[in-house]
Amino acid sequence: MSERAHLLIRGGRILDPGQGLDQVGDVLIRDGRIAAIGPSAPSDAQRVIDATGLIVCPGFVDLHCHLREPGFEHKETIATGTLAAARGGFTTVCCMPNTEPPVDSAAVVEFILRTASALGGRVLPIGCVSRGRAGKELAEMGDLADAGAVAFSDDGSPVADAALLRRALEYSTTFGLPLVEHCEDLSLSHEGVMHEGWVATRLGLRGIPAAAEEAAVARAIALAELTGAHLHIAHVSTAGSVDLVRRAKERGSPITAEVTPHHLALTHEAVMVGAPVLSGVEGSESPGGLAYDTNAKVNPPLRTPADAEACLRGLLDGAIDAIATDHAPHAIEDKLCEFDHAAFGISGLETALGLCLSLVHDGRLDLPTLVYKLTAGPVRAFGLEPSLGSLAVGAPGDVAVFDPQAEWTVEPERFASKGKNTPLAGRRLRGRVVATVYGGKVVFEG
């Protein structure tokens, strides 16, 4: 990581949809904060980045990732996760609490913040809803909030007890923090390993119906409306879920939601190696001729093209507030096994931008909306510090510079993340981060 210096990012297309800013010009960062923006910003810069022909935007904000530390450092560490984030243009990440020990005490929150403080990115811990993520009794939510948690979740372990979820929502209003729910009815998804559809039938795999998510979304929304609490729906994946969120928002309910790049751009066909996984990407045929790709096993599962299209519509019409990666790195042995026994999850920080830009290049998503959903959108969804995800003068000097036309091949072995698990290996993507600046320091330059 370079030392902090006055930095000028010159001649790029400055895109900050949260401020309605779209112009060609310069961004000056001084003493770690945005100092000036303009067609020709006054400069006493000690370093210059030439951004001619590139997009200059606020550093991306990820509301949902798994950094694995403490407890699973063989899969990822806070250090490798923040480096992967920087390579993907992310300067702020919110890490989920399914660690060992889980983030159910102030001590673990403080450990994460302390460990991340010297690294090249901002890490915001999400605390547990229940002790040990066991769904039996509430965690000390007040202690977690006081220690620096920005939200509460038992992600990966949905809160099955409706009464406990109601109490958690009630308590969350005391601290003004969102409760993030992984919506899954385990009685419906039990032992399922992929979306319940024709691909699962063809491959002989147990399916997870869309109703498993939608029933849980409906229940969570009802409880949020009952309590007046801010509910955030994690990784929406079905058309029915998008519609439920949209209708709740129309009623004025305090609901926000996120969608992942893979649920926008991939479908359940990605489980079949050799099947097309998304449009607009070269290299849809994978070598080896295998019938199952455990790297496409994720929870919630990749759904149908109609579901992916509904998620995209929700992103465009405001039903879905943010794009979040659900970065879930795993060791090779977690995926190099039978499909039924493979871990759920995709390592997504370093491919998020390229995957989302495939929708821009197809003309299905405009670039300002994409940037908004990666910057100001997530900040507003969680109620984070408003200066994040912004290039306003005085805001932290967090900037992503990317080339929307740069073509590259996904090579997982070159990931900064310890998790090499991606169904995109060997695919050609168009659009890549050129530089990431965190607090005025260049933390990645490609």
N, C-alpha and C positions, 0 to 999 in steps of 0.2 A: 504494500500500500504506500502511495506517495505521501509526503508531508503536505499539510494544508498550505496552500499558496493562493494569492489572488489569481483567479482563473477567468479567462475570457473564452466563451464558446461563440465562435464567429460565423455569421453568414448562413445559419440554418433556418429551416422553417420552424418557427416557434409555435408550438401547438399546446395550448392550455385551455381545454374546453370548459373547465370549471370557472374560468374568468372570462370566457368568450374571446380568448386571444388566439389569433391565427395570422401570423405575419412573418415575413423574412427579416431577420435581424440578428442582434447580438445579445448574449446573456452574460452579465458580469457577476461573478461570485467573489465577495470579499469577506474575509474573516468568517468563513463558513456559512454565509447567508447570501441570498439573492440581493445584489446591490443595485442593479440597473438592468433594464431591458429596453431595447430600442433599435431603430434602423441602423444606428451606429453608436453603440453604447460607449460612453467615456471610459477609458481603460488605463489603469496602472498595473495591468496584469503581469504576473511573472511567468505565466504559462498561457498558451493559446491552443485551443482545439479548433481546427478548421472543420466546420460542419456544413460546408457548401453541399447542397443536394441532399442533405440529411434532415431527419425530423429531430427536433429538440423539444423535449416535453418533461413534465415533472417525473421524478423517479416513481416507478410503479409501486403500488401498495397491495400486498397479498393478505387477504383476511383469513386464509386457511392453508396452513402448511404443517408438515410434521418434521421436526428437526431431530427427533429420537433421543436426544440427550436431556436428562440423564437416563442411563440404563441400557440403551441400545446403540452404543457408539459404534458398533461394527456395521450398522446400517447408515448412520449419519451422525455428525456432530454439529454443534452450533456453528463451529468454524467452517466446516465444509458446506453446511447449508447456506450460510450467509454468502459464501463465495459463489455458490451456484446461483443464488438469488441475484447477485451483482451481475453475473454473466447473462442473466435473463432480463436485466433492467430494473430489478426490484431493489428498492432502498429501504423499504419497511415491510416486515413480515410478521404476521400474528401466528404464533406456534401453538398447536393443539396439545392437550394435557395427557395424551395417552403415552406417558413415559413410565419409567420405573425407578424411583417412586413416581406416582402420578403427581400432577400439579394440584394437589389438594391441601397444601399448606403454604404459609407465607415463606417458609424457608426455601422451598423449591422455586417459587416465583423469584425470590431474591437471588438464588443461584443462577437462574437463567439470565436475569438482567445483568448480574455481575460478570458472568462469562462473556456475554455479548458486548459489553461496554467497550472493549478494546478492539472490536472487529469492524469490518467494513459494511455494516448495515444496522438498521434499527430493528431490534427484536422485541415484540410486545407479547407477553405470555397471556394465554387464555387459561383461566382456572377451572377446576372441576366443578360440576354441579353437585356430585355426591362423593362421599368419602371413598377413596379407592376406585372411583368410577363403578361402584358395585350396585348403584341404584337402590340402596337401602335407607340411607340417611343423608341429609344434606351436609356438604362440606362447610367449613367456616368461611362463608362467602364474604363476610365483612373483612376478615383478615386478608383474604386474597385480594380484595379490592384495594385495601390500604397498602398492600405490598406492591401494587402496580399492575395487577391483572386488568385487562381491558374488556373482558367478556367472560362468560361462564359456558361450559360445554362438557359433556361426557362423550364427545365425538367418537364414533366407532362403537359406542355402547349406548344406544338410544335409551332415554329414560322411560322404561316400560310402565312404571307405576304412575298413573295419571294424577293421583293425589300428591305424590312427591313432586311431579313436574309443576303442578299448580302452586305448591308452596315455594318452589324455586323461582318461579316467575314472580310471585308476590315479593319475595325477598330482593329480587334483582331490581325492582323499582326503587328500593331504598338507596341503592348505590348508583342509579342512573346508567347501568350497564346492560347491554343486550345479552339475552340467553340464546345461544347458538344450538339448534337441535338437529342432530342427524336423524332424519325422519324415516323410520323403518319399523314396520310391524313384524316382529321376529316370528310370530306365529304363522305369518304368511310367507316369509322369506326363508324359513327354516331349512338349512342344508342346501339352499340354492347357491349356485356359483356363477351364474350369468343371467342375462335377461331371458325371461320366459317368452320364447318365440320360435320361429322356424329354424334358426341357427342352432339353438339348444336342442331342439328335437332331432335335427340332422346329426348332431355330434353326440347325442345320447347323454347330455348333461342336464342336471337338475336346474330348473329355471326359477328366477325371482320375478314375480308378476309386478306390473306397474302399480297394482292396487296396494302392494306392501308399502310403497312410499306414499301413495295418495291418501290412504286411510290415516297414516300417522301425521301427514301434513294437515289434514282436516281437524284431527284431534288437537294438535298443537295450536292451530289458529283459534279454535274455539276457546282454549284455555287462556290464550293471550288476550282475547277479547273480553273474557270474564275478568281477568286481573288488571287489564290496562297496561300490561308489561310489553317491553320491546322484545319481540321474538324475531330472530334471524334464522331463516331456513337455509341450511347448508346444502351445497351441491344438488340443486334441483335438477332432475333428469327426465321427467315425463311431462307430456302435454297436459295431463290432468292436474299435476302439481302446479304448473305455471298458471293454469286457469284458476285454481283455488287461491293462489297468492294474488293474482290480478283482482279477483272479486273482493278479497279481503281489503285490499288497498282502496278499491272503489268505495267500500263502506267506511273508510277512514281509519281502519285498524292499524296499530303500530307494528307493521310487519315489514321486514326487509328480506332480501333473498340474494343468493349468489348462484352462479353457474360456472362450471369448469371449462377450460378450453377443449378437453377431450369429449365432454358431453355436447359441445357445440359442433364439433367437426368430425367426430368419429361415430361409428355405429357398431352394433353387435356383430356385424360381419367381420370386424377386425379380429375377432377370436379365431377365425379361419385364416391361417397363414396363406397368402396368395390371393386373398380377396381384397378388392379395393377398400381402403379405409377412409378416404376422404377425397373430395373433388379438388382439382387444381394442383395436385401434388404428383410429381414424377416418381416412378419407382414403386408402383402399387403391387408389383409382384415380388414376393420375398423368396429367397433361395431356400432350398432344403425340402420343400414339398410336405412339411408337417401339417397336420390337420388342426392342431390346437396351439394357440399362442397365449401362454400364461401371463405374458406382459400386458395383455389386453384385459386381464381379470382385475376388475376394480369394483368398489362398492360406494355408491350405487352402480349397477352395471351399465355398460354402454347399451343404449337403447336403439330404437328404430329410427330410420330417417325422418319419419313424421314427428317423433319426439324431439330430435335434434332441431328440426325446423321450428317447432313450437318454442323451444328454449331460445332460439335466435329471435323469434318474434317478441318474446317476453323481454329480451335485452333491448330491442329497439323501441318498444312502447312503454318501457319503464317499469314493467312488472318485476323485472329482475334488475337489481341495483348495481351489481358488481360482477366482475370476472375474478374468480379465485382459483388457484392452481390445484388445491388438495394434493400438493407435492407429497408423495408417500414413497420414500426410498426404501429399498430392501436389499439384503445381501443376495448374492447369486443363488445360494442354495434354497432361498425362499421361493424362487420362481422356477428353478431347474428341477422340476418334479412333476408328478401327475397333476392334472388341472384341478381335481377336487381338493388336493392338499396344498396347492399354491396359495401364497398370501395375496390378499387384495391390495391393489395400489399401483400407481404410475408415478414415476419420477418426472415431474413436470415443469420445474422452474425454468430450465434452460431451453425448453421448446415452446413455452406458452405463447410468446409473441409470434413466432413463425407460424404456429398452428392457427392462431386467431387471424393473422394476416391472410391466410388462405381464403378466408371468407371475404376480406376486403378485395383481394384480387379477383374474386369471382363476382364482385359487384353486389354481394348480399349484405354487406356491412360497410358503413362509411368509416373512414379513418378517425374523424373527431369523436364519434360515438365509442369506438374501440378505446381510444386513449382515455376518454372520460371514465369508462367502466373499469379502467386499470389504475385510475388516479383519484380524482375527486369523488367518483362514485363510491368506492369502498370507504373512503374517509368519512363521507356523510352517512353511509349505511351503519357504521359502528359508532358514529359520534366521536371520532378521534379528534385530536388537536387540529383545528381547521387549517393551520398553515402547512400541514402535510398534504402531499398530492397537489401542490400549487407552486407556481413560479412567481407569486406576488413578491414585491420588494419587501425584504425583511423575513421571508420564509426561509426555512433551512435550505442550504444549497444542495438539494437532492435533485439530480437531473439524469434522465436517460436520453442518450443520443442513438438513433438507429437508422439503418438504411432499409427502407421498405422494399427495395428491389434486389438486394443482395441474395444470391442463391447459394445454398449450402446443403451438404448432406449430413443427416443426423448420424453421428458416430458416438454411441453411448460410452465407448471406452475412453473418450476424450472429455466426458463430463467432469466438472469440478465436484459434483455430488458423488458420494459413495454409491448411491443408487443408480445402477445402469439399466433399470427396468423400464423400458419404454417400447410400445408397439410401433414406434416410428423409426426404428433402426434401419438405415439404408435409404430412407425416404429423402426426397429433395424438398426443401422448404424455401420459400422466398420471403426474406425479411429477417434481419438479424441486428442485434445490439452491437454498436460500435464502441461505445464508451458509457460507463456508469459513474456518476459523481455522487458521493455521499458526504454531506456536511462540508462541501468544498474540496474534498479529497477525491482524486481519481482512483476508484477502487477496482475498476476493470477497464481495460483498453484492448480491444480485439484486433 
